[in-house]
Amino acid sequence: QVQLVESGGGLVQAGGSLRLSCAASGTIFSIYTMNWYRQAPGKQRELVAAITNGDFTNYADSVKGRFTISRDNAKKTMYLQMNSLKPEDTAVYYCNVHLKETRLTPMRAYWGQGTQATVSS
């Protein structure tokens, strides 16, 4: 059974920083693309940042230059460093990981439980 555990959310003032983590555990053969999504109240879930197993990264236009996604493959952990936070960054942040549990099983996408990040003005 694969588990994704997020941490690092909280309350911060505008202009501040937060660092989110997403740790994967369980039966894992290989991890591929890792993503951060967010969902604000009344809005659809949106992709914030993505990182491939070759460390290629991609960002939503709204966070470019402010957020940095990274991963530590040995720890099976992904990070999202969020700087210069704005009130509009307030949302529940979810990690999404594409992985194979064994060499023979197909690749599947797993979701974390979400962590709340609140930015006050």
C-alpha positions in Angstrom: 0.0 0.0 0.0 1.4 3.4 -1.0 1.0 6.4 1.2 1.7 10.0 0.5 2.1 12.3 3.5 2.2 16.0 3.1 3.4 18.5 5.6 4.6 22.1 5.9 1.4 24.0 5.4 0.3 26.8 7.8 -0.6 30.5 8.2 1.8 33.1 6.9 1.7 36.8 6.1 1.8 38.1 2.5 5.4 38.1 1.3 6.3 35.2 3.5 7.5 31.7 2.7 6.4 28.1 3.3 8.0 24.9 2.4 5.8 21.9 1.7 6.9 18.3 1.7 5.4 15.1 0.3 6.9 11.8 1.4 6.0 8.6 -0.3 6.1 5.3 1.5 5.1 1.7 1.1 5.7 -0.7 -1.8 7.4 1.4 -4.5 9.4 0.2 -7.4 9.9 3.5 -9.2 8.6 7.1 -9.1 8.0 9.1 -12.2 6.4 12.5 -12.4 5.6 14.2 -9.1 3.1 17.1 -9.1 1.8 19.7 -6.7 -1.9 20.8 -7.2 -3.9 23.3 -5.2 -7.6 23.9 -4.7 -8.9 27.2 -3.3 -12.5 27.4 -2.0 -15.0 27.5 -4.8 -12.4 26.8 -7.4 -11.3 23.8 -9.4 -8.1 22.0 -8.5 -5.2 23.3 -10.5 -1.7 22.1 -11.3 0.9 24.3 -9.6 4.2 22.6 -10.4 5.6 19.4 -11.8 8.9 17.6 -11.8 9.9 14.5 -13.8 12.3 11.8 -12.8 14.8 13.6 -15.0 14.3 16.7 -13.0 12.5 18.6 -15.7 10.2 21.1 -14.1 7.1 23.1 -15.1 5.2 25.7 -13.3 1.8 27.5 -13.6 2.3 31.0 -14.8 0.8 32.4 -11.5 3.7 30.9 -9.5 6.7 31.2 -11.8 9.6 32.9 -10.2 8.1 32.5 -6.7 7.8 28.7 -6.2 10.4 26.0 -6.7 9.7 22.3 -6.9 12.3 19.7 -6.1 12.7 16.1 -5.2 15.0 13.8 -3.3 14.7 10.4 -4.9 16.6 8.6 -2.1 14.0 9.8 0.4 11.1 9.4 -2.0 10.2 13.0 -1.1 9.1 16.0 -3.1 9.2 19.6 -1.9 7.6 22.9 -2.9 9.4 26.0 -1.7 6.9 28.9 -1.8 8.3 32.4 -1.6 6.7 35.9 -1.9 3.4 34.4 -1.0 0.2 36.2 -1.9 -3.3 35.9 -0.4 -4.4 34.3 -3.7 -2.0 31.4 -3.0 -4.3 30.4 -0.2 -5.5 26.9 -0.9 -5.3 23.2 0.1 -2.1 21.9 -1.6 -2.1 18.3 -2.8 0.8 16.1 -3.9 0.2 13.8 -6.8 2.7 11.1 -7.6 2.9 8.7 -10.6 4.7 5.5 -9.7 4.9 1.7 -10.1 4.6 -0.5 -7.1 6.5 -3.3 -8.7 8.3 -3.9 -12.0 5.3 -5.6 -13.5 2.4 -3.4 -12.2 1.2 -0.5 -14.4 2.0 3.1 -13.4 -0.7 4.7 -11.3 -1.3 8.1 -9.9 -1.6 8.6 -6.1 -2.9 11.6 -4.1 -1.9 12.9 -0.7 -4.5 14.1 1.8 -3.7 17.8 1.3 -2.2 20.5 3.5 -3.7 23.9 4.0 -1.7 27.0 3.2 -3.2 30.3 4.2 -1.7 33.7 3.3 -3.0 36.7 5.1 -2.9 40.2 3.7 
